[in-house]
Amino acid sequence: MMRSFRWRVCRSGSGHRVAAPARRVRLRDGRRDRFELPSEHALALSVVDSPAYLVAAGEIITGYFLSLEHLEAAFRSDGGLPGDEVPGCTYHGIERYFRTAYVNQLAQVWFPAVPGLVEMAVEPWAADDWTGTIGMPITRIGYASPTALCTPGSLAQPGAYGPGTLGGPAQRLELLARAGFADPVLAADTGFNLVVVATKP
């Protein structure tokens, strides 16, 4: 307890925590102190729904350091890193990091961009919690529309097309057309994600 108290005092001295005397509680050693994060720090470190929440970035950075040997080998050879060699914490961190986008854009921007999707897949789940998972609420769509397809951008997938958002919509639309989908179009571009609509004849 004393070690924890001293650690919090040090964080307080550096400005990362502030004393909250109005909410003091008695500790085992008789001290009466309580600490809290400054609001601007809390937005980045403890408020999960904050656009500035950065805790998940720690997992991504950890995955980077765990991948250094693989990354070095990739740079010295063909420049590729198979998806199955990326540490799990990287994917977990990415899901948590982009949770804010899911919470604020999934139902408000992505779904309405696709004609009929709200009525088909969203309204039946209106009473459910779309953000109950760490960062993958999109999987709920699979329950309501089992014919939906997911197009991962990983170069580890067969064909290595990598139709990621940064590559733009053209390749993704072309792949859908070649796969037999009718009239694939870009429905929305959030800057981070592309929403593509395509139907199977």
BADO-152327 format. One line per field, with one value per residue (C-alpha): z, y, x; residue number from 1; residue in three letters. Coordinates in steps of 0.2 Angstrom, whole numbers, plus 2048, in hexadecimal, padded with zeros to 3 digits. Last residue first. Layout:
<atoms>
c3	c(Z;...) $
c2	c(Y;...) $
c1	c(X;...) $
pos	c(NUM;...) $
code	c(ALA;...) $
</atoms>
This chain:
<atoms>
c3	c(6D8;6E7;6ED;6F1;6FC;702;712;713;724;72B;721;724;712;70E;702;6F6;6E8;6E2;6D4;6D5;6DD;6D2;6DA;6CC;6D2;6E4;6DF;6D5;6E3;6EF;6E3;6E0;6F2;6F8;6FD;70E;712;70F;700;704;6F4;6FB;6F1;700;710;718;710;71C;717;71D;712;71D;714;719;715;727;729;73B;744;739;73C;74E;749;746;758;758;764;776;775;77C;770;766;776;771;771;75F;75A;74E;748;743;737;72A;72D;72F;720;714;70A;710;716;725;72C;72B;731;742;745;743;745;757;760;752;750;763;763;757;764;76C;75C;758;76A;768;756;75D;76D;762;75C;749;742;73C;731;727;726;715;70F;704;70D;718;71D;721;72B;735;738;73E;74A;750;752;765;765;759;763;773;769;764;776;77D;770;778;787;77B;77E;775;76D;77E;780;78B;797;7A1;799;78B;791;7A3;79F;79A;7A9;7B5;7BD;7CE;7DF;7F0;801;814;81B;82A;823;81D;813;818;80A;803;7F7;7F9;7FA;7E8;7E5;7D3;7C7;7B8;7BE;7C2;7D5;7D4;7CB;7D9;7E6;7DD;7DE;7F1;7F4;7EA;7F4;804;800) $
c2	c(7C9;7CC;7DD;7EA;7F9;7FF;809;80F;812;81F;82E;82B;826;821;817;812;808;7F6;7F4;7E2;7D5;7C8;7C5;7D0;7DF;7DC;7DC;7EC;7F5;7F1;7F6;807;80B;812;80A;812;809;7F8;7ED;7E2;7D8;7CA;7BD;7B2;7BC;7C1;7D2;7D6;7E2;7D7;7D7;7D1;7CA;7CB;7BC;7B8;7C9;7CB;7C0;7C6;7D8;7D5;7D3;7E6;7E8;7E4;7F0;7E9;7E2;7EA;7F8;7F3;7F1;7E9;7F2;7F7;7E6;7E2;7F5;7F3;7E5;7E5;7F6;7FF;7F6;7FB;807;807;818;817;808;811;822;822;810;80C;81E;823;813;80A;819;819;806;80A;809;7F9;7F0;7F5;7F0;7DE;7DD;7E2;7D8;7C8;7CA;7CB;7BB;7B5;7C5;7C0;7CE;7D3;7DE;7D1;7CF;7DB;7E5;7D5;7CE;7DE;7DE;7CC;7D0;7E0;7D7;7D7;7E9;7ED;7E3;7ED;7FD;7F6;7F1;802;80B;803;80F;81E;825;835;833;82F;820;816;825;81F;824;831;83A;838;841;851;84F;84E;83D;83A;837;833;836;833;82B;81E;811;807;815;821;828;83A;840;853;851;84B;84C;84D;840;842;852;84C;84E;845;836;836;836;828;81E;822;81C;80C;808;80C;800) $
c1	c(777;783;782;790;791;7A2;7A5;7B7;7C0;7CC;7C8;7B5;7B2;7A0;796;7A4;79B;79A;78E;78A;796;79D;7AE;7B6;7AB;7B0;7C2;7C0;7B7;7C5;7D2;7CA;7C6;7D6;7E6;7E6;7D5;7DD;7DA;7E9;7E9;7F4;7EB;7E8;7E8;7F9;7F8;7EB;7DD;7CF;7BF;7B1;7A1;78F;784;781;777;770;77D;78B;787;78B;79D;79E;79F;7B1;7BA;7BA;7A9;79A;79A;78B;780;770;75F;761;766;757;759;76B;76C;75E;756;767;76E;761;76C;77E;784;778;782;793;78F;785;785;797;79E;79F;7A1;7AA;7B6;7B9;7BD;7CB;7D9;7D0;7D0;7E2;7E8;7E0;7E8;7F9;7F7;7F6;807;809;810;7FF;7FD;80C;81A;81F;82E;835;846;850;840;837;845;845;833;833;841;838;827;826;82B;81C;810;815;812;800;7FD;802;7F7;7E8;7EA;7E8;7D6;7D6;7C5;7BE;7B3;7C0;7C2;7D2;7E2;7E0;7D0;7D7;7E6;7DC;7D1;7DF;7E0;7DA;7E3;7DC;7E4;7E1;7F0;7ED;7F8;7EA;7E3;7D5;7CB;7CC;7BF;7C1;7D4;7D6;7E8;7EE;7F5;800;807;819;816;805;80E;81B;80D;804;814;816;804;807;817;80E;800) $
pos	c(201;200;199;198;197;196;195;194;193;192;191;190;189;188;187;186;185;184;183;182;181;180;179;178;177;176;175;174;173;172;171;170;169;168;167;166;165;164;163;162;161;160;159;158;157;156;155;154;153;152;151;150;149;148;147;146;145;144;143;142;141;140;139;138;137;136;135;134;133;132;131;130;129;128;127;126;125;124;123;122;121;120;119;118;117;116;115;114;113;112;111;110;109;108;107;106;105;104;103;102;101;100;99;98;97;96;95;94;93;92;91;90;89;88;87;86;85;84;83;82;81;80;79;78;77;76;75;74;73;72;71;70;69;68;67;66;65;64;63;62;61;60;59;58;57;56;55;54;53;52;51;50;49;48;47;46;45;44;43;42;41;40;39;38;37;36;35;34;33;32;31;30;29;28;27;26;25;24;23;22;21;20;19;18;17;16;15;14;13;12;11;10;9;8;7;6;5;4;3;2;1) $
code	c(PRO;LYS;THR;ALA;VAL;VAL;VAL;LEU;ASN;PHE;GLY;THR;ASP;ALA;ALA;LEU;VAL;PRO;ASP;ALA;PHE;GLY;ALA;ARG;ALA;LEU;LEU;GLU;LEU;ARG;GLN;ALA;PRO;GLY;GLY;LEU;THR;GLY;PRO;GLY;TYR;ALA;GLY;PRO;GLN;ALA;LEU;SER;GLY;PRO;THR;CYS;LEU;ALA;THR;PRO;SER;ALA;TYR;GLY;ILE;ARG;THR;ILE;PRO;MET;GLY;ILE;THR;GLY;THR;TRP;ASP;ASP;ALA;ALA;TRP;PRO;GLU;VAL;ALA;MET;GLU;VAL;LEU;GLY;PRO;VAL;ALA;PRO;PHE;TRP;VAL;GLN;ALA;LEU;GLN;ASN;VAL;TYR;ALA;THR;ARG;PHE;TYR;ARG;GLU;ILE;GLY;HIS;TYR;THR;CYS;GLY;PRO;VAL;GLU;ASP;GLY;PRO;LEU;GLY;GLY;ASP;SER;ARG;PHE;ALA;ALA;GLU;LEU;HIS;GLU;LEU;SER;LEU;PHE;TYR;GLY;THR;ILE;ILE;GLU;GLY;ALA;ALA;VAL;LEU;TYR;ALA;PRO;SER;ASP;VAL;VAL;SER;LEU;ALA;LEU;ALA;HIS;GLU;SER;PRO;LEU;GLU;PHE;ARG;ASP;ARG;ARG;GLY;ASP;ARG;LEU;ARG;VAL;ARG;ARG;ALA;PRO;ALA;ALA;VAL;ARG;HIS;GLY;SER;GLY;SER;ARG;CYS;VAL;ARG;TRP;ARG;PHE;SER;ARG;MET;MET) $
</atoms>
